[in-house]
Every structure is written in structure tokens, then in C-alpha cells.
Amino acid sequence: MHLVINTYGATLQKENELFVITTPEGKQSFPPDIVKSISISKSARITSDVIILAIKHKVEVLFVNDLGNPEGRVWSVQYGSISNIRKAQVNFLYSKAALPWVKELIYHKLDSQVALLLALHPEPDKQQLYNFFKSSINSIEDYKKKVQDVEGEFVSDVAPTIRGWEGASGRRYFQSIARLMPKTYSFESRDRQPARDPFNALLNYAYGILYGKIEGALIKAGIDPYVGIFHRDEYNRPALVFDIIEKYRTWMDYVVIQLCMAEAFPLESFDQENPQSALLLGPLAKRILIQSVNDYLGEVILLNGKSMSRMSHIDEDMHKLARFFTQNASI
């Protein structure tokens, strides 16, 4: 279970070794052994007793902004205490093994984009849309081949080139998705910060949720989320999270696409002062999206021969990454 405290004036406190949420509507109690994470938005309050109880039970506590991005977190001192993993991570960053890792990461991202477009591919009787999707898929396949074939000694040798292909692929990908959207969720292009349309606002918030979960998985695996390999120039930001999320972005894309195609959000669940200002998710939109993302990440799937929830696959992947760093740091 994931506790999300985003109601104005809500309080989270400890009573009888339970997490207790108090809102104008009443009280709810939750035993810590069923809670996996706690997300706190601004205008909500949390007590120090709750934080200590969360640490004791290894419950992740995140403080998030209006866009769903983590601003801070509390975790146990047990996490990230294995110094040899972090030393190996830094050594790997400057090794020749880093470039093949980056190439595989971006190749996987583009491959996932193709897979999602194939899943959404319209029927041949919608000829114009069918042909547009086919063209986009072929284009992304070309970029996959370029990423696979690019040569260099270190990441810095080819990073700008790979980023260019990644960006071009993303434009074709989102152009195709845009053509599937109902009128209410139509968008012209990918709009990161700030978003001015519902689709981009939802996708940004979903990515923010995923950022927090990946950062937590890295910390628990003993990996420093601030030492990036492909995204190196993100000063004072969790650059490795920006690397790792590339592998899982299409999971969030799928959730948001399905919700938008089902027109799951009433228009009044979004807030925007004027057409030039950022469009923000209101409480109802956040509740629907957060629940949908957590349900999707909690769904058990078969991946790499193992049946686990998607979130458990992420956790296991981060532990595998820690072992990979220690085995390849000096290559």
C-alpha cells in the first residue's frame, strides 16, 4: 500500500504504532507492515514520530511538489552504506564499459517505444493513420540501428550524437501518440515543464512518481543516484535516476495513454490560471493517476523468466546494477 497525503490541511501522525491520517472527512489508520511508501505534498503535515516509525519499518517517505517530482526523502541509515558499490560506480563511469551500457539503455528505450506503438497500431482500414504509425515505427527502428552501430571509446565521444537520435525518435513517437488522443487530450508536442495541456501534465506527473520510485530503489541497492553515466551534467540532481528511468518510461506512457483514451478525468480536475500558465493536476486527477500508476507497478508480470510485480522487477534490476558495477568497474 502507498499512502498519498495531498489533501490541504491533512495530518499524518502515529497512534498506537499505527500511521493515522486525519482530514476534514475523518481519520484512517494503517499498520506499518502493509505500507510501502508515504508521499507528502505541500500543505500537509507529518510528525517526527511518523518518520521514525517509517524508518523502523523501512517505509519510504517522499516529499513531492505540485508536479509530482520528489523534493526530498527520508530513508534508513542502513541504505547506501556499502562503499565499495559507490566506488565501483564512479570507476565504471570513466571506464570503457560505460559506453556499451549507455547504448543498450537507449536501444532498450527505443525498442520499448516501438513495442508500444505496435500495441496501439491502428487497423489498416484507417489508412492515413496506419501509414503514419508505420512510418514512425520504421523511423525509430532506423535510430535503434544507429545507436547499436555507433562506435567510440568513452560515453563522452558519442553522447551528443546519441542524444540527437534519442530526441528525434521521441518526436516521431509522440507525434503518433498525439494522433490517437481524444480532442480533450490533444497535444502538439512533448511539453515538459511547464505543461499546458492535460496529456503532458499527466505524463510529467507520472514520470515524477516513477523518478521517486527509481531513486528509492537505487538507494536501497547501495547505488548513488547522483552519479549519472549518460546524464552527467545534472548538477545537484539525481542524474543516474534520469539514466535509469529511460528503461521504464513507456510503462508510464501506457498508463497515461489508456487513461486519456478512456477520458478518465473530468475537465474540472485540472487547474490553470490562463492559457500561458502551467496546467496542474487537481486533487481528483492526482488521485486517479497515482492509483493507476501504483496499480500498474503492482501488477505481476513475467519478465526475464521471473513472475513479480513491475516494482519488484525495478528493485531487482537495481540490485543487478550494483553487482554489474562491481564486476565491470575496471574494464
C-alpha positions as CSV (number, residue, x, y, z in Angstrom):
1,M,0.0,0.0,0.0
2,H,1.2,3.5,-0.8
3,L,-0.1,6.4,1.3
4,V,-0.5,9.6,-0.6
5,I,-1.2,12.7,1.6
6,N,-2.2,15.6,-0.8
7,T,-5.3,17.0,0.9
8,Y,-4.9,20.6,2.1
9,G,-4.5,20.6,5.9
10,A,-4.2,16.8,6.2
11,T,-2.1,15.4,9.1
12,L,-0.2,12.2,9.3
13,Q,0.7,11.1,12.9
14,K,1.5,8.0,14.9
15,E,-1.1,6.5,17.3
16,N,-0.6,3.1,18.9
17,E,2.2,2.1,16.4
18,L,-0.1,2.9,13.5
19,F,0.0,5.5,10.8
20,V,-3.0,7.8,11.2
21,I,-4.2,10.2,8.6
22,T,-6.6,13.0,9.7
23,T,-8.5,15.1,7.2
24,P,-11.7,17.1,7.4
25,E,-13.6,14.0,6.4
26,G,-12.2,11.9,9.4
27,K,-9.5,9.5,10.4
28,Q,-7.9,6.5,8.8
29,S,-5.4,4.1,10.4
30,F,-2.9,1.9,8.7
31,P,-0.4,-0.7,10.2
32,P,3.1,0.0,9.0
33,D,3.7,-3.6,7.8
34,I,1.3,-3.0,4.9
35,V,2.6,0.4,3.9
36,K,5.4,0.5,1.3
37,S,5.8,4.3,0.9
38,I,4.4,7.6,2.0
39,S,4.1,10.6,-0.3
40,I,3.6,14.0,1.3
41,S,2.5,17.1,-0.7
42,K,2.8,20.7,0.4
43,S,0.1,22.0,2.9
44,A,0.0,18.6,4.6
45,R,1.7,17.9,8.0
46,I,3.7,14.9,9.3
47,T,5.1,14.3,12.8
48,S,8.6,13.2,13.7
49,D,7.1,10.1,15.3
50,V,5.7,9.0,11.9
51,I,9.1,9.4,10.3
52,I,10.8,7.3,13.0
53,L,8.1,4.7,12.7
54,A,8.6,4.7,8.9
55,I,12.3,4.3,9.2
56,K,11.9,1.4,11.7
57,H,9.7,-0.4,9.2
58,K,11.7,0.6,6.1
59,V,8.8,2.6,4.7
60,E,10.0,5.2,2.2
61,V,8.9,8.8,2.9
62,L,8.9,11.3,0.0
63,F,8.1,15.0,-0.1
64,V,6.8,16.0,-3.5
65,N,5.9,19.2,-5.3
66,D,2.8,20.2,-7.3
67,L,4.3,18.4,-10.4
68,G,4.8,15.1,-8.6
69,N,8.6,15.4,-8.5
70,P,10.4,14.4,-5.3
71,E,11.8,17.4,-3.4
72,G,13.3,15.3,-0.6
73,R,13.1,11.9,1.1
74,V,13.8,10.2,4.3
75,W,15.5,6.8,4.4
76,S,17.2,4.4,6.8
77,V,20.9,4.8,7.5
78,Q,21.2,1.1,6.6
79,Y,20.7,2.0,2.9
80,G,23.7,3.1,0.8
81,S,26.2,2.0,3.4
82,I,28.2,-0.3,1.1
83,S,31.1,2.0,0.0
84,N,32.6,-0.5,-2.5
85,I,29.5,-0.3,-4.7
86,R,29.7,3.5,-4.9
87,K,33.5,3.4,-5.6
88,A,32.8,0.9,-8.3
89,Q,30.1,3.1,-9.7
90,V,32.4,6.1,-10.1
91,N,35.1,3.9,-11.6
92,F,32.6,2.4,-14.1
93,L,31.6,6.0,-15.1
94,Y,35.1,6.5,-16.6
95,S,35.6,3.0,-17.9
96,K,35.3,1.8,-21.5
97,A,32.4,-0.5,-20.3
98,A,30.2,2.6,-19.8
99,L,29.5,3.2,-23.5
100,P,28.1,-0.2,-24.3
101,W,25.9,0.2,-21.2
102,V,24.5,3.5,-22.4
103,K,24.0,2.1,-25.9
104,E,22.0,-0.8,-24.5
105,L,20.0,1.6,-22.3
106,I,18.9,3.8,-25.2
107,Y,18.4,0.9,-27.5
108,H,16.0,-0.6,-25.0
109,K,14.1,2.7,-24.6
110,L,13.6,3.0,-28.4
111,D,12.7,-0.7,-28.6
112,S,10.0,-0.1,-25.9
113,Q,8.7,2.8,-27.9
114,V,8.3,0.6,-31.0
115,A,6.6,-2.1,-28.9
116,L,4.1,0.4,-27.5
117,L,3.4,1.9,-31.0
118,L,2.8,-1.6,-32.3
119,A,0.4,-2.3,-29.5
120,L,-1.5,0.9,-30.3
121,H,-1.2,0.5,-34.1
122,P,-4.5,1.3,-35.8
123,E,-6.2,-1.1,-38.3
124,P,-5.3,-0.9,-42.0
125,D,-8.7,0.5,-42.8
126,K,-7.7,3.8,-41.2
127,Q,-5.1,4.1,-44.0
128,Q,-3.7,7.6,-43.3
129,L,-3.2,6.9,-39.5
130,Y,-2.0,3.4,-40.3
131,N,0.6,4.7,-42.7
132,F,1.7,7.4,-40.2
133,F,2.3,4.8,-37.5
134,K,4.1,2.6,-39.9
135,S,6.4,5.4,-40.9
136,S,7.1,6.3,-37.3
137,I,7.9,2.8,-36.3
138,N,10.3,2.4,-39.3
139,S,12.0,5.7,-38.4
140,I,12.5,4.6,-34.8
141,E,13.9,1.2,-36.0
142,D,16.4,3.2,-38.0
143,Y,17.5,5.1,-34.9
144,K,17.8,1.8,-33.0
145,K,20.2,0.6,-35.6
146,K,22.2,3.8,-35.5
147,V,22.5,3.5,-31.7
148,Q,23.6,-0.1,-32.0
149,D,26.2,0.6,-34.6
150,V,27.7,3.8,-33.2
151,E,31.4,3.5,-32.2
152,G,33.5,5.3,-29.6
153,E,35.8,4.7,-26.7
154,F,34.0,6.6,-24.0
155,V,30.5,7.9,-23.5
156,S,31.6,11.5,-24.0
157,D,32.8,10.6,-27.5
158,V,29.3,9.9,-28.8
159,A,26.8,11.2,-26.2
160,P,25.7,14.3,-28.2
161,T,25.0,12.1,-31.3
162,I,23.0,9.5,-29.3
163,R,21.0,12.3,-27.6
164,G,20.2,13.7,-31.1
165,W,18.9,10.3,-32.2
166,E,17.0,9.8,-29.0
167,G,15.3,13.2,-29.3
168,A,14.4,12.6,-33.0
169,S,12.9,9.2,-32.1
170,G,10.9,10.7,-29.3
171,R,9.4,13.3,-31.6
172,R,8.1,10.6,-34.0
173,Y,6.9,8.5,-31.1
174,F,4.8,11.3,-29.5
175,Q,3.6,12.6,-32.9
176,S,2.0,9.2,-33.4
177,I,0.5,9.1,-29.9
178,A,-0.9,12.6,-30.4
179,R,-3.0,11.3,-33.3
180,L,-4.8,8.8,-31.1
181,M,-5.9,11.3,-28.4
182,P,-9.5,12.4,-28.0
183,K,-10.0,16.2,-28.6
184,T,-9.8,17.0,-24.8
185,Y,-6.4,15.4,-24.5
186,S,-4.9,16.6,-27.9
187,F,-1.4,18.0,-27.8
188,E,1.0,19.3,-30.4
189,S,4.3,18.1,-29.0
190,R,6.0,16.8,-25.8
191,D,5.9,19.7,-23.3
192,R,7.9,19.0,-20.2
193,Q,8.0,21.9,-17.7
194,P,5.6,23.5,-17.5
195,A,2.9,21.5,-19.3
196,R,0.0,23.5,-20.8
197,D,-2.3,20.6,-21.8
198,P,-3.8,17.6,-19.8
199,F,-1.8,14.9,-21.6
200,N,1.6,16.4,-20.9
201,A,0.6,17.4,-17.4
202,L,-0.4,13.8,-16.6
203,L,2.7,12.4,-18.2
204,N,5.0,14.8,-16.3
205,Y,3.3,13.8,-13.0
206,A,3.5,10.1,-13.8
207,Y,7.2,10.4,-14.6
208,G,7.6,12.3,-11.3
209,I,6.1,9.3,-9.4
210,L,8.5,7.0,-11.3
211,Y,11.5,9.2,-10.6
212,G,10.8,8.8,-6.8
213,K,10.4,5.1,-7.0
214,I,13.6,4.6,-9.0
215,E,15.6,6.8,-6.8
216,G,14.4,4.8,-3.8
217,A,15.3,1.5,-5.5
218,L,18.8,2.8,-6.3
219,I,19.4,3.9,-2.7
220,K,18.2,0.6,-1.3
221,A,20.6,-1.2,-3.7
222,G,23.5,0.9,-2.3
223,I,23.9,3.0,-5.5
224,D,24.4,6.8,-5.6
225,P,21.5,8.3,-7.6
226,Y,23.5,11.5,-8.1
227,V,26.4,9.9,-10.2
228,G,25.0,9.6,-13.7
229,I,26.6,7.8,-16.6
230,F,24.7,9.2,-19.7
231,H,23.2,12.3,-17.9
232,R,26.4,13.6,-16.3
233,D,25.8,17.4,-16.3
234,E,22.8,17.5,-13.9
235,Y,24.4,19.5,-11.1
236,N,22.9,18.7,-7.6
237,R,20.2,16.5,-9.2
238,P,19.9,12.6,-9.2
239,A,21.5,12.2,-12.7
240,L,21.5,8.4,-12.5
241,V,17.7,8.4,-12.0
242,F,17.5,10.2,-15.3
243,D,19.5,7.4,-16.9
244,I,17.6,4.5,-15.4
245,I,14.1,5.9,-15.9
246,E,14.7,5.6,-19.7
247,K,14.2,1.9,-19.4
248,Y,10.8,2.2,-17.8
249,R,9.3,5.4,-19.3
250,T,6.9,3.5,-21.6
251,W,5.2,2.0,-18.6
252,M,4.1,5.5,-17.6
253,D,3.3,6.3,-21.2
254,Y,1.0,3.4,-21.4
255,V,-0.9,4.2,-18.2
256,V,-1.4,7.9,-19.2
257,I,-2.4,6.9,-22.8
258,Q,-5.0,4.5,-21.6
259,L,-6.5,7.0,-19.1
260,C,-6.6,9.7,-21.7
261,M,-8.2,7.5,-24.3
262,A,-10.8,6.5,-21.8
263,E,-11.3,10.2,-20.9
264,A,-11.0,9.3,-17.2
265,F,-10.5,12.9,-16.0
266,P,-13.3,15.5,-15.7
267,L,-12.1,18.8,-17.1
268,E,-12.5,20.4,-13.6
269,S,-9.9,18.1,-12.2
270,F,-7.2,20.3,-13.8
271,D,-6.1,23.8,-12.7
272,Q,-4.8,26.6,-15.0
273,E,-4.9,30.3,-14.3
274,N,-4.6,31.2,-18.0
275,P,-3.6,29.5,-21.3
276,Q,0.0,30.7,-20.9
277,S,0.4,29.4,-17.4
278,A,1.2,25.8,-16.3
279,L,-1.7,23.4,-16.2
280,L,-1.6,21.5,-12.9
281,L,-3.4,18.4,-11.7
282,G,-6.1,19.0,-9.1
283,P,-6.7,16.5,-6.2
284,L,-9.1,14.3,-8.2
285,A,-6.7,14.0,-11.2
286,K,-3.8,13.2,-8.8
287,R,-5.8,10.6,-7.0
288,I,-6.9,8.8,-10.2
289,L,-3.4,8.9,-11.7
290,I,-1.5,7.9,-8.6
291,Q,-3.8,5.0,-8.0
292,S,-3.5,3.9,-11.7
293,V,0.3,4.1,-11.6
294,N,0.6,2.2,-8.3
295,D,-1.9,-0.5,-9.6
296,Y,0.2,-0.8,-12.8
297,L,3.5,-1.1,-11.0
298,G,1.9,-3.6,-8.6
299,E,0.7,-5.9,-11.4
300,V,2.6,-9.2,-11.5
301,I,4.2,-9.8,-14.9
302,L,6.6,-12.4,-16.3
303,L,9.9,-10.7,-17.2
304,N,13.3,-12.3,-17.6
305,G,11.9,-15.6,-16.5
306,K,10.5,-14.3,-13.2
307,S,6.9,-13.5,-12.2
308,M,6.9,-10.4,-10.0
309,S,5.3,-7.1,-9.8
310,R,6.7,-4.4,-12.1
311,M,8.0,-2.5,-9.0
312,S,9.8,-5.7,-7.8
313,H,11.4,-6.0,-11.2
314,I,12.7,-2.5,-10.8
315,D,14.1,-3.3,-7.3
316,E,15.8,-6.4,-8.6
317,D,17.2,-4.6,-11.6
318,M,18.9,-2.1,-9.3
319,H,20.5,-4.8,-7.3
320,K,21.7,-6.4,-10.5
321,L,23.1,-3.0,-11.5
322,A,25.0,-2.8,-8.2
323,R,26.6,-6.2,-8.9
324,F,27.3,-5.1,-12.5
325,F,29.2,-2.0,-11.4
326,T,31.4,-4.0,-9.1
327,Q,32.1,-6.6,-11.8
328,N,32.9,-4.1,-14.6
329,A,34.3,-1.0,-12.9
330,S,37.9,-1.6,-14.2
331,I,37.1,-2.8,-17.7
